[in-house]
Amino acid sequence: MRIPSLTLSGILLLSALFGSYAAWTLQRPAAHYLSDLRSRLDFSRGQASGRGNLVGIQPELFPADYQSVGRLRLKLAAYLDKARDEGLLNDKTVVVLPEHIGTWLVATGEKDQLYRARTLGEAMAWLALGNPLSTLTALVRAEGEDRLGDALLRMKAERMAADYQALFGGLARAYGVTLVAGSIVLPEPRVERATLRVGDGPLYNVSLVFARDGQPLGQPQRKVLPVGGERRVTGSARRDALGVVDTPAGRLGVLFYADSDDLASHAELARHGAQLLAVPAFLSAHREDQAYRLAALPAPLQPNACTATATPVFASPAARLRASGAEAGIAVFMRGRLWDLGSAGRSLVLGQDGTQLAEDGRGARLINLWL
């Protein structure tokens, strides 16, 4: 049977377009990028006494910092070098990084258009276009209300988990510190035979602590109270799964900032004998929820935030600390600009004698509390 020339031309055109798109999806050209590796010590509180210290790194991050794991490591290592130069790192140091610093590993190794996107929605569209088959496969297994967001995180979950452990476990080992590695969103994450694994269930926002030898300490700490837009993607953890890990500086509990307003979560840490409290935090610059504005602390909103429903239970940051039974704590925010999310929040330390906040403004900052 003779195929009409017009039909044949259409088939050839579609084939060419499909072939070009398939070739485009395989291309991952390296882009040149000059990153600002500078940071400043905002304050160091107290005196070294041999008991260790809490060091918070408030990084300034941008989409291009996530183009590769190596690029992100270079920036974080520069901050740790600054902390070491300031005499803040020792074998009892606990370093704390902000919430979601690992989540954006979803963007590593992608097309250059993703990093140049103006909005998060545009960036995620480029992520899907660059991985069409993986995205379709993950959409079938997606569970969240935001099915595309779920699928994009799910399709890269195994690689993200491996990169997260290699990056942050490697930094803990290289600098000889205990490292609270901010957080990452993964499906049913667990540590199995000293390796971070993922499953097929719901996504959770989790934080993992790495020991001085780079090995994970305990299981990933899941977020109890997802807020804002993250509730459309991530699940809620059980409070009775909260625990503490033993570090050279003391028994450490980890709470996400939204969870730090929850009395039952603090009580669970107290039940496990928490002595120190680490609070990874993230705050979009878009808006603030007045229900969370306690004392000088900013609101714990997430990307695409909507009004949170939780009610604050503490009148002051010091009251939060006492509720967990901890003697000292630190909360660390991320700064910079990730697409249109913006960033806000001032990192702070909590001690028995009160609270001290980092200055507001641009640039990476370090804060330190001697125990």
Protein Blocks (a to p, Z undefined) as FASTA:
>chain_A
ZZdfklmmmmmmmmmmmmmmmmmmmpccdddddddfbdcdfbagdjdehnapcddddddd
dfklmmpmklmmmmmmmmmmmmmmnopacfkbccdddehklmmmmmgoiafklmmpmbfk
lmmmmmmmmmmmlmmmmmmmpcbfblmlmmmmmmmmmmmmmmmmmmmmmmmmmnopacde
hiaddehiadeehiacddfbdcddddddddfkopaehjadddfbdghjllmmbccddfkl
gccdddfkbccddddfklmmpmklmmmmmmnopabdcddddddfkbccfklmghjbccdd
dehiacdfbdcfbfbfklmmmmnopabdcddddedjehjlopgdjdddddfkbccddded
ediddddddZZ
